Amino acid sequence: MPESIKETASRAISSKDIEALKCCGSYLEIKRSIELTLKNKIHTQGWESLFNRIQALKKALSSKHEKISNALKKRSLKESKNEIRLILGINVTARSKNEFSEKIEAFKFLFITPSTDPYQRYEETKKRNFKNSSRLEGIELSGATQHKSLSEIISKYKSGRHG
C-alpha cells in the first residue's frame, strides 16, 4: 500500500539523523514529497543538504514566531517575501498575499510538531472522557473550569450559597 505524500514528508521531517532520513525512501521521493506538501522548492542537492535544510527550517519556524508574523504583516508582498527569505533561508514563491500566507502556514504545519507531553495528553484524555461520560448521565459540563482554592469552596458551602 503506497504511503501518501504528506505522510512521507512528515516522516522525513521527524527524522533525527541522516540515516533515519534515508530509511524514509529515496532522496528524490523525499525531496518531492516535501516540495509537493509545501508547494515550494527547497533547493537541496544531496542527503546532507536536505537534512540540514529540514533542521534549519524546523529551528527557524519553531523559534522565530514573532518575526514570521511581523513579516507577514508587511504592507507589500515583496517586503514580506524578502523578510521571510532572510528568516527561513528559503525563497517562498507566491503571487498574492493570501497564497503567501497559506504557504507559510503549510511550512508551520509540516515543520512544527505539537508538544506530546504524556502527562498533558493523559490529562486532556481524562477530562474529555469525564465530560463524555457525564453527558451520558444527562449532565452537561462547560469547557471552562474555574480554579478555586479549597478555602473558597469551603466558604461557599458554609455560607449556603451553593447552587
C-alpha positions as a LaTeX table, in Angstrom:
\begin{tabular}{lrrr}
\hline
Residue & $x$ (\AA) & $y$ (\AA) & $z$ (\AA) \\
\hline
Met1 & 0.00 & 0.00 & 0.00 \\
Pro2 & 1.65 & 3.27 & $-1.10$ \\
Glu3 & 2.21 & 5.91 & 1.51 \\
Ser4 & 0.71 & 9.35 & 0.95 \\
Ile5 & 2.89 & 12.30 & 0.06 \\
Lys6 & 2.14 & 14.13 & 3.33 \\
Glu7 & 2.96 & 11.03 & 5.40 \\
Thr8 & 6.29 & 10.61 & 3.61 \\
Ala9 & 7.10 & 14.29 & 4.13 \\
Ser10 & 6.16 & 14.28 & 7.81 \\
Arg11 & 8.11 & 11.05 & 8.44 \\
Ala12 & 11.15 & 12.61 & 6.76 \\
Ile13 & 10.77 & 15.82 & 8.77 \\
Ser14 & 10.72 & 13.87 & 12.04 \\
Ser15 & 13.99 & 12.05 & 11.25 \\
Lys16 & 16.64 & 12.51 & 13.93 \\
Asp17 & 19.66 & 11.97 & 11.67 \\
Ile18 & 20.66 & 11.44 & 8.04 \\
Glu19 & 20.50 & 7.63 & 8.33 \\
Ala20 & 16.92 & 7.80 & 9.63 \\
Leu21 & 16.10 & 10.18 & 6.78 \\
Lys22 & 17.49 & 7.70 & 4.26 \\
Cys23 & 15.22 & 5.00 & 5.70 \\
Cys24 & 12.17 & 7.07 & 4.71 \\
Gly25 & 12.73 & 6.48 & 0.99 \\
Ser26 & 14.84 & 7.62 & $-1.91$ \\
Tyr27 & 16.30 & 11.11 & $-1.95$ \\
Leu28 & 14.14 & 12.27 & $-4.86$ \\
Glu29 & 10.98 & 10.75 & $-3.37$ \\
Ile30 & 11.51 & 12.53 & $-0.05$ \\
Lys31 & 12.50 & 15.82 & $-1.63$ \\
Arg32 & 9.49 & 15.76 & $-3.99$ \\
Ser33 & 7.10 & 14.85 & $-1.18$ \\
Ile34 & 8.31 & 17.79 & 0.91 \\
Glu35 & 8.14 & 20.16 & $-2.06$ \\
Leu36 & 4.65 & 18.98 & $-3.03$ \\
Thr37 & 3.42 & 19.33 & 0.55 \\
Leu38 & 4.87 & 22.84 & 0.84 \\
Lys39 & 4.05 & 23.75 & $-2.81$ \\
Asn40 & 7.50 & 25.30 & $-2.89$ \\
Lys41 & 11.03 & 24.30 & $-3.97$ \\
Ile42 & 13.54 & 23.62 & $-1.18$ \\
His43 & 16.72 & 23.66 & $-3.35$ \\
Thr44 & 18.85 & 20.86 & $-1.93$ \\
Gln45 & 21.44 & 18.69 & $-3.65$ \\
Gly46 & 22.01 & 15.56 & $-1.62$ \\
Trp47 & 21.14 & 13.89 & 1.65 \\
Glu48 & 23.26 & 16.14 & 3.84 \\
Ser49 & 21.92 & 19.40 & 2.40 \\
Leu50 & 18.34 & 18.02 & 2.61 \\
Phe51 & 18.79 & 17.06 & 6.26 \\
Asn52 & 20.44 & 20.41 & 7.08 \\
Arg53 & 17.63 & 22.32 & 5.33 \\
Ile54 & 15.00 & 20.37 & 7.28 \\
Gln55 & 16.75 & 21.07 & 10.58 \\
Ala56 & 17.23 & 24.76 & 9.75 \\
Leu57 & 13.56 & 25.17 & 8.82 \\
Lys58 & 12.45 & 23.35 & 11.99 \\
Lys59 & 14.60 & 25.61 & 14.14 \\
Ala60 & 13.59 & 28.84 & 12.37 \\
Leu61 & 9.87 & 28.07 & 12.34 \\
Ser62 & 9.74 & 26.98 & 15.97 \\
Ser63 & 11.86 & 29.78 & 17.43 \\
Lys64 & 11.01 & 32.83 & 15.31 \\
His65 & 7.20 & 33.01 & 15.53 \\
Glu66 & 7.18 & 36.75 & 16.23 \\
Lys67 & 9.49 & 37.63 & 13.34 \\
Ile68 & 7.49 & 35.49 & 10.92 \\
Ser69 & 4.16 & 37.02 & 11.92 \\
Asn70 & 5.66 & 40.53 & 11.65 \\
Ala71 & 6.99 & 39.68 & 8.19 \\
Leu72 & 3.54 & 38.52 & 7.11 \\
Lys73 & 2.07 & 41.85 & 8.25 \\
Lys74 & 4.31 & 43.88 & 5.93 \\
Arg75 & 2.48 & 46.14 & 3.53 \\
Ser76 & 3.81 & 44.73 & 0.27 \\
Leu77 & 4.23 & 41.14 & $-0.83$ \\
Lys78 & 7.80 & 41.85 & $-1.93$ \\
Glu79 & 8.79 & 43.09 & 1.55 \\
Ser80 & 7.17 & 40.05 & 3.19 \\
Lys81 & 8.94 & 37.65 & 0.81 \\
Asn82 & 12.33 & 39.27 & 1.42 \\
Glu83 & 11.96 & 39.17 & 5.19 \\
Ile84 & 10.76 & 35.55 & 5.20 \\
Arg85 & 13.68 & 34.62 & 2.92 \\
Leu86 & 16.06 & 36.11 & 5.47 \\
Ile87 & 14.34 & 34.34 & 8.39 \\
Leu88 & 13.89 & 30.90 & 6.82 \\
Gly89 & 16.79 & 30.90 & 4.39 \\
Ile90 & 14.49 & 29.80 & 1.57 \\
Asn91 & 12.71 & 31.68 & $-1.19$ \\
Val92 & 8.95 & 31.22 & $-0.85$ \\
Thr93 & 7.22 & 31.81 & $-4.18$ \\
Ala94 & 3.72 & 33.28 & $-4.28$ \\
Arg95 & 1.68 & 35.62 & $-6.47$ \\
Ser96 & $-0.55$ & 37.11 & $-3.79$ \\
Lys97 & $-0.52$ & 37.82 & $-0.06$ \\
Asn98 & $-3.15$ & 35.11 & 0.51 \\
Glu99 & $-1.14$ & 32.48 & $-1.34$ \\
Phe100 & 1.98 & 33.56 & 0.54 \\
Ser101 & 0.23 & 33.29 & 3.93 \\
Glu102 & $-1.13$ & 29.84 & 3.01 \\
Lys103 & 2.36 & 28.64 & 2.09 \\
Ile104 & 3.82 & 29.89 & 5.37 \\
Glu105 & 1.01 & 28.08 & 7.23 \\
Ala106 & 1.90 & 24.90 & 5.29 \\
Phe107 & 5.52 & 25.34 & 6.41 \\
Lys108 & 4.42 & 25.75 & 10.02 \\
Phe109 & 2.06 & 22.77 & 9.85 \\
Leu110 & 4.75 & 20.47 & 8.44 \\
Phe111 & 7.76 & 21.60 & 10.46 \\
Ile112 & 6.35 & 22.48 & 13.88 \\
Thr113 & 5.44 & 19.41 & 15.87 \\
Pro114 & 2.88 & 19.84 & 18.63 \\
Ser115 & 4.08 & 19.07 & 22.12 \\
Thr116 & 3.49 & 15.46 & 23.06 \\
Asp117 & 3.93 & 15.62 & 26.79 \\
Pro118 & 2.49 & 12.30 & 28.05 \\
Tyr119 & 1.10 & 13.89 & 31.23 \\
Gln120 & $-0.64$ & 16.65 & 29.28 \\
Arg121 & $-2.10$ & 14.11 & 26.84 \\
Tyr122 & $-3.30$ & 11.99 & 29.80 \\
Glu123 & $-4.99$ & 15.00 & 31.44 \\
Glu124 & $-6.72$ & 16.02 & 28.20 \\
Thr125 & $-7.98$ & 12.47 & 27.64 \\
Lys126 & $-9.16$ & 12.21 & 31.24 \\
Lys127 & $-11.14$ & 15.48 & 31.01 \\
Arg128 & $-12.64$ & 14.57 & 27.64 \\
Asn129 & $-13.71$ & 11.12 & 28.90 \\
Phe130 & $-15.21$ & 12.62 & 32.07 \\
Lys131 & $-17.23$ & 15.15 & 30.05 \\
Asn132 & $-18.45$ & 12.44 & 27.68 \\
Ser133 & $-19.46$ & 10.06 & 30.48 \\
Ser134 & $-21.22$ & 12.91 & 32.30 \\
Arg135 & $-23.14$ & 13.73 & 29.14 \\
Leu136 & $-24.32$ & 10.09 & 29.03 \\
Glu137 & $-25.73$ & 10.65 & 32.52 \\
Gly138 & $-27.54$ & 13.79 & 31.33 \\
Ile139 & $-25.09$ & 16.26 & 32.86 \\
Glu140 & $-23.70$ & 18.96 & 30.58 \\
Leu141 & $-20.30$ & 20.31 & 31.62 \\
Ser142 & $-18.93$ & 23.55 & 30.24 \\
Gly143 & $-15.47$ & 23.62 & 28.67 \\
Ala144 & $-14.09$ & 26.25 & 31.03 \\
Thr145 & $-13.34$ & 25.12 & 34.55 \\
Gln146 & $-12.83$ & 27.57 & 37.36 \\
His147 & $-9.79$ & 27.00 & 39.51 \\
Lys148 & $-10.77$ & 27.73 & 43.10 \\
Ser149 & $-8.83$ & 27.14 & 46.23 \\
Leu150 & $-10.09$ & 24.74 & 48.87 \\
Ser151 & $-10.85$ & 27.61 & 51.24 \\
Glu152 & $-13.06$ & 29.31 & 48.59 \\
Ile153 & $-15.05$ & 26.10 & 48.08 \\
Ile154 & $-15.49$ & 25.53 & 51.84 \\
Ser155 & $-16.61$ & 29.13 & 52.41 \\
Lys156 & $-19.11$ & 28.81 & 49.56 \\
Tyr157 & $-20.76$ & 25.78 & 51.12 \\
Lys158 & $-20.65$ & 27.21 & 54.65 \\
Ser159 & $-22.45$ & 30.38 & 53.52 \\
Gly160 & $-25.22$ & 28.32 & 51.95 \\
Arg161 & $-25.00$ & 29.99 & 48.54 \\
His162 & $-24.02$ & 26.92 & 46.57 \\
Gly163 & $-26.10$ & 26.01 & 43.60 \\
\hline
\end{tabular}
